[in-house]
Amino acid sequence: MLLAVFPFDSKADEYAPRCIDRAAIERVYHSHRIGTTRSFEDLMPPPLIEQLVKLDEAKESALRTIYHLDVTPEMLAAEVLRIQTTTRAPEVLAEIKHALGDDAKRFANAMARPLIVERELHRYFDYDNKIHAAQRHAADLARTDLLSGKPVAEMHEVTWLLTPRPADDRPSSPPPQAIPTQGNGKSITYTNEATAQVAQPIDAPANASPGSDKLYFDDLDPELQHVLRVQLQKPGDVSAVIEAPGNFLIFQVKAISSESLAVGSIIFSKRTYEAWLSDPTQP
């Protein structure tokens, strides 16, 4: 019946089964979307469904050809299990399965496969040295300038309190989740090639505005704290280049006491995932 609702272009017959399944999934989501007044057919016409399917195919092709990773049956099984055990809307999930004919293979390919591809492709892209070489080079040059005492433009300032956060001074929003960090901050001295890598996005920090929550160093991930404590000992010290999924950051101590750490920070934004997807051949 969905084939009659979505008469996909005959030139795209190879995509028709996937388009049908994608439409079935999107239709379930649409039926649970609050405040939507437009019809599903109006919001998700066949050309848009086909475009989404082709984009998923292009992403999987990029994962396979650029990073040499194929989605295996074991990966699909693990992702299906993850979806089933972590869903917060079991009734919606049940509707999606039913819309796909309660067919485990269709569910795995239509629901789990795109999630695996997106996650793995993003994981490789985020830390691809070739893709982000220009931004990393700019960060290295800025760090070299800071180490030699030269000023660097566009630095932002932030002050972290080094004292423990009082029990009655909780932030208005929960602190960020732990940021797994890898680095070579093993001693106070470190090389010009020193780097640290974090697995979650971080932005260029700014000082708290009047009336807002104070910034506490203890709210940072413990491993990131360790890297910065080792490398930021006195005024003028420069951190490693901190690599996050979306950018590179560098910190320089402006002032430090037993109670606070004031630093200047500079951020270098990486090439965006969306821009890369539009032309993966360009570095």
URSULTA-V909317 format. One record per residue. N is the residue number from 0. PSI is psi as a letter, one per 40 degrees, with the letter a starting at -180 (none if undefined). OMEGA is omega in whole degrees, 0 to 359 (NA if undefined). Layout:
n = <N/N>
psi = <PSI/PSI>
omega = <OMEGA/OMEGA>
This chain:
n = <0/1/2/3/4/5/6/7/8/9/10/11/12/13/14/15/16/17/18/19/20/21/22/23/24/25/26/27/28/29/30/31/32/33/34/35/36/37/38/39/40/41/42/43/44/45/46/47/48/49/50/51/52/53/54/55/56/57/58/59/60/61/62/63/64/65/66/67/68/69/70/71/72/73/74/75/76/77/78/79/80/81/82/83/84/85/86/87/88/89/90/91/92/93/94/95/96/97/98/99/100/101/102/103/104/105/106/107/108/109/110/111/112/113/114/115/116/117/118/119/120/121/122/123/124/125/126/127/128/129/130/131/132/133/134/135/136/137/138/139/140/141/142/143/144/145/146/147/148/149/150/151/152/153/154/155/156/157/158/159/160/161/162/163/164/165/166/167/168/169/170/171/172/173/174/175/176/177/178/179/180/181/182/183/184/185/186/187/188/189/190/191/192/193/194/195/196/197/198/199/200/201/202/203/204/205/206/207/208/209/210/211/212/213/214/215/216/217/218/219/220/221/222/223/224/225/226/227/228/229/230/231/232/233/234/235/236/237/238/239/240/241/242/243/244/245/246/247/248/249/250/251/252/253/254/255/256/257/258/259/260/261/262/263/264/265/266/267/268/269/270/271/272/273/274/275/276/277/278/279/280/281/282>
psi = <d/d/d/d/d/g/g/i/h/d/e/f/d/d/e/d/d/d/d/d/d/d/d/d/d/d/d/d/d/d/d/e/h/h/e/h/e/i/i/d/d/d/d/g/i/d/d/d/d/d/d/d/d/d/d/d/d/d/d/d/d/d/d/d/d/d/e/f/h/i/h/i/d/d/d/d/d/d/d/d/d/d/d/d/e/e/i/e/g/d/d/d/d/d/d/d/d/d/d/f/e/f/h/d/d/d/d/d/d/d/d/d/d/d/d/d/d/d/d/d/d/d/d/d/d/d/f/h/d/d/d/f/d/d/d/d/d/d/d/d/d/d/d/d/d/d/d/e/e/i/i/h/i/f/h/i/i/i/h/h/h/e/i/i/h/i/d/e/g/i/i/d/i/i/i/i/i/h/h/h/h/h/i/f/g/e/i/d/i/i/i/e/e/h/i/i/h/i/e/i/i/i/i/h/i/i/i/h/i/h/e/i/i/i/h/h/d/e/e/i/h/d/d/d/d/d/d/d/d/d/d/g/d/i/h/e/i/h/i/i/h/h/h/i/d/e/i/h/i/i/i/h/h/d/i/h/a/e/d/i/h/h/i/i/i/h/i/h/h/i/h/i/d/d/d/d/d/d/g/e/e/h/none>
omega = <179/179/178/180/181/180/185/179/181/179/183/182/181/180/187/180/180/177/178/180/179/178/179/179/181/179/177/178/181/182/180/183/184/175/180/180/180/181/178/181/179/183/184/180/182/180/179/177/180/178/179/179/180/177/176/180/180/179/180/177/179/179/183/187/183/186/173/178/175/176/184/175/179/178/179/181/180/180/176/178/179/180/185/184/183/183/176/180/183/180/177/178/179/178/179/179/180/179/178/175/184/181/184/181/178/179/181/183/183/186/186/185/179/179/178/183/181/182/183/180/178/182/179/181/187/184/178/184/181/182/186/184/183/180/178/179/179/178/179/179/179/180/178/178/180/179/181/177/180/178/178/184/173/174/177/182/178/176/176/171/181/178/179/177/179/182/181/180/180/177/181/175/182/177/180/176/181/181/178/187/174/180/180/179/183/180/180/178/180/187/176/180/183/179/170/185/178/188/179/181/170/181/174/183/176/179/176/179/182/178/181/179/173/180/182/180/182/179/177/176/183/181/176/175/182/180/182/178/180/189/182/187/186/179/180/179/182/180/167/169/181/181/175/181/185/185/170/179/176/178/174/182/173/178/181/176/179/185/185/176/178/183/166/180/176/185/176/182/177/172/183/179/182/179/179/180/181/178/182/182/181/179/NA>
